[in-house]
Amino acid sequence: MKRTYQVIQIMFICITIIVALTTYHLLPQEIATHWNIHGQVDGWGNKALLYRLMPALSIAILLLMKGLPYIDPKKEKYALFANTYEGMQTIFTVFFTYMFCVFIYCNIYGAPSITFFMLIGIGLLFVLLGNVMWKLRQNYFVGIKTPWTISNELVRNKTHRLGGLLRVLWWVTLIIEAFVMKYLNIVCIIVIATIIIVPIAYSYRLFKNVSHKNNI
């Protein structure tokens, strides 16, 4: 399975490069590089920067993730979730290819619905990561990093199960929001706040409970 993931990673990086080479001449020098939350263009830039940055970013993140196990103090733990970790690398590689294609599509066709595409993409990213997070083991770089998840494996496991569930639930919310497009600002704030704050608070509370029981 690990080899299959690696083949998929290489394939999508190649797709990104091929798309870049075959669409570069279709766009003017100045292209839309940023849209606000309502899908309106509010930033412009040189297309050469985007065409270099997106493929380079995808490759850089992939290489970074492949290098993390070699510098992690808990490097021996990675063998326990090797396939899951390769799967996560694949998810991010596919996501960056998807976003690069969305940027190009919206510039070529002037599509006003980039927010729709981004919500779909981010929603799928959430659900895919949420489905594998619980399989991670203790490490210093990947997953929900708090002092309490790093120091206690039980806290780490339960926090990641909750974090995975939250991501799946919010995937459903973002998919619905992509079609409804109402109260987008509020929904995005709630999603981000929940994903960040709830696991932190939960891991702290759980760690205190576990520590209290161990001291009895």
N, C-alpha and C positions, 0 to 999 in steps of 0.2 A: 504493500500500500504506500509506503514511503516513497518508493521509486515512481509510482504513478503520480503522486502529488508533485514530485520534482519535474516530471515531464509536462504536467499541466502548467506549472509555473513558467517554464521555458517557453511553452507554446503561447501563453498570454503575453509575455514580454515581447515575443516575436510579432504577435498581432499588433501590439501597441506601436512597435517600430514600423511595421508595414503600413498601418493606417496613417502614421505621421508622414511617411515618404510619399504616399499616394494622394494625400489631401492637401499637402502644403501649398501647392500652386492654385488651389481653388479659393483661397482666402486673401483678402487685402492685407497690407502690412499692419494696419491697426485693426485689432479685433476686440470683441467684448471678452473681458477676463474676469468680471465679477458681476453678480446679480444680487439685488437685495432680497429680503425674505419674501417679497411679493412677486419675484420673478422679473423685476425691471432692471435693466442694465444700469449700473452705476460705477463702472470701472472699465477703462480701456487700456490696451497695452500692445506691445510689439508681438506679432505672432511667433517670431523666432524664439522668443523667451519661453512662451508656452510650449512650443513644440520640443524644446530642449528640456524644459523643466519637468514636465509630466513623465516622460519615459525615464529620465534620470532619477526622479523621485521614487518611482516604482522599483527600479533596480536597487537604489540605495537602501530603501527600507527592507527589501528582501535580503540583501547582503548583511544588513545590520542584524536582522532576526537570526540569520544563520550563524552570525558571530557571537551572539549573546551567550549561548551555552558554554563557550570556551572561557569566558571571563566571569561567569556567575559563581559565587562562592558555593552554591549548592548545585554545581554542574552535574553531579552524579544523579540528581533527581530527573534530569531531562530524559534519561533512558526509560523512565516509567511512563512518559507521555509523548514519546518520539513521534508517533503517527499523528496524534492530536496537534502537536506543535507544527508539523509539516502542513497539516490541514489549515491551521491558522495563517501560515505564510501564504498558502494558496488563496485563501479567502481575500487577503489584502491585495495580492497581486491581481486577482480578477476584478476587485473593486476599483483599483486605480485604472485598469484598462477600460472598465465601464465608464468611469467619470471622464476620462480623456475623450472617449467617443462621444459622450454627451456634450462636452464643450464644443467639439468640432461640429457636431450635428446642429446645435443651436446657433452657431455662427454662420454656417452655410445656408441654413433654411430660415434663419430668423425666428426660430420657434420661441413663443412666449412662455412655454411651459417647462422651463428648466427646473423650476421648483418641484414640479410633479416628478420629473426624472430623479432629482436628488433625494426626495423623500422616499421614493421606491428603492433607490440604491442604498441609502443609509438604513432604511427599515430592514432590508434583506441582510445587510452587514450585521445589524443587531441580532437578528434571529439566528444567523449562522454561528456567530461568536457565542451567543447565549447557549446554543446546543452543545458546545464543546468545552465551555469554561469549567464545568464541574469535573472534567477529566484532568485538569491541570494538577500538578503537585507543587509543593513548596519550592519557590525560587525567588530571586530578587528582582526580576525584570518583567515577567509576563503575568497578566491577570490583575486582580484588585490588590493594590499594594498599600497596606496600612501597617503600622508597627505591630498590630495585633494579629494580622493574618500571617505576617512573616515569622512571628515568634511562636505561634501555636498552630499546629497542623489541623486540629479539630475546628478551630475558629476559621482557618483558611478554607477548609472544605465546605463548611456550612455557608460561609459568606459568598463563596463562588456559586453555590447552588442558588442562593437568593439572587445574586447578580445575573446569573443566566436566565432565571425566570423573569426578572424585570425586563431584560432585553427582549425576550420573546413577547411579553405583554405589550411593550412599547412598539414593537414591530407592527402588531395589529393596529395600534393607534395611528402610527405614521402612514400605514397603507390606507386607512380610512381617510386620514387628513389629506392625502395626496389627491383623492377624488372629491372631497368636500371643500377644501381650501377655505375653512372658516376658523377664526380665532388662532391663526397660525403662530403668531408671536407667543401667545399664552401657552399653547401646546408645546412648542419647542422649549420654552423656559422650564415647564414642568417636567418634560422628558429629561432634559440635561440635569436639572436639580435632583430628580429622583435617582437617576443612575449614579450620580456622584455622591450625594449626601446619604442616602439610605444605606448603602453597603458600609460606609464609614461608621455611621452611628450603630448599625447592627453589629459590626465586628468589635467595636469598643464594648458594647453592652454584653455581648457573648463572652468576650475575654474576661470581663469583670466577674461574670457569673461562674465561669470555669475556674478562675483564680480563687474565688471565694469557696467553691466546693473543695478545691485541692487543699485549702488551708484549714478546712474543718477536721 
